[in-house]
Amino acid sequence: MTAAIVVGFALVALFLPMASSGEKLVLAAEPKAAWQADWEKTIKAAEEERELVIYMTQAFESIFREAFQKKFSKIKVTAVTGRGPELSQRIMSERRGGKYMADLYISGNITPLTVFYRAKILEPVKPLLVLPEVLDTSGWFEGKHHYDDPENRYIFVFEGTPRSGEITYSTKLVNPSEIKSYWDLLNPKWKGKIASVDPLVAGPISAAQIFFYKHHELGPEYLRRLYAETDMTIVRSNEQLLDWVSAGKYAFGIGARQVDTAMSQGLPLNQFLPGSLKEGSSVTAYNGTLSLFNRAPHPSAAKVAVNWLLSREGQMAWLDSNHKSGGLNDSLREDISKEKVSEQARRVKGTKFLWLNAEWNEELDKIRDIIKKALANKGK
């Protein structure tokens, strides 16, 4: 036996007691996964930037000021809140003045597409994604990431809330088991018993109109007949619509807001649950997209925020906040608990869903023209 081999056995014998006593023998440090090294580097850079500026609707302010701020205490969150039109006007005005203040925009799906995407002031989102649980598309609706822009790069969608035509019904007058299809609203039994918010004014009803128009089992003919043959009453006030339906003056109300609040107050109202009608339901983001601005002043902090928000932890924090505020939204993540998502807003497996492409909003003028002509010819 050579001297080298003897020395080798001696060294092994020397370390064997350490291993047998339960201590792990590390012969070489294991390299970190590439994503982990990238993530740690990003957090460090974000802490050096020290700030994150998000323009968003008020619904997201609390989770960033509380849950995110608690986890990443060295990154100060500056939240600028408001509605889409207000925020977009402010952002575009700032940029025209050479001020690049916003890192992220978190809100609905219209403004990012019609303003920021068209102005070419957004950066792709995918290069920001680091965490394996975010990148793994198997945990997301339809096994993929959804975007609202034509290139599938710039407007990431994390909300997918179903709606069944924005139809509210009076529980005094309607047995929901009688209504198995959207076409059943055209039954002569309901003539003169349907009211609607102004169908020519933007609001939740716009998504319902697009759904009806684009659905291959409904289409333009359904829209025309709905507004021409039902002797529909147009109501300007949302409160009046809810009052009349809850009082039983009308059996159905289309396009009403804050129905969940009215129901929680004990009013005899309800809405058709996703999947309860044979044509299925629409799915879209009412308040759940994110976009990264080019020339963002805090790119690393933005990267941290995006990964956190899209993680299971971030999406659960958002759904919890939604639940507390009475919001009706569902996350596109399918690998998290949905117990805090209202039945009216929860996607049900096995249901037919039509994803409402944000670009279809460009067809609203055509859709409203059909409705306008139908209303002019109603009763004829």
KALIN-V56209 format. One record per helix or strand of 3 or more residues. SS is the DSSP state (a for helix, b for strand). FROM is the first residue (numbers start at 0). TO is the last residue. Records with the same first field share a line. If there is no record, write none. Layout:
SS=FROM-TO / FROM-TO
//
This chain:
a=2-19 / 33-48 / 57-70 / 83-95 / 109-116 / 125-127 / 131-134 / 136-138 / 140-142 / 175-177 / 181-185 / 187-189 / 203-213 / 218-228 / 237-246 / 258-263 / 298-309 / 311-324 / 342-344 / 357-375
b=50-55 / 75-80 / 103-106 / 160-162 / 166-169 / 193-196 / 232-234 / 251-253 / 268-270 / 280-283 / 288-292 / 352-354
//
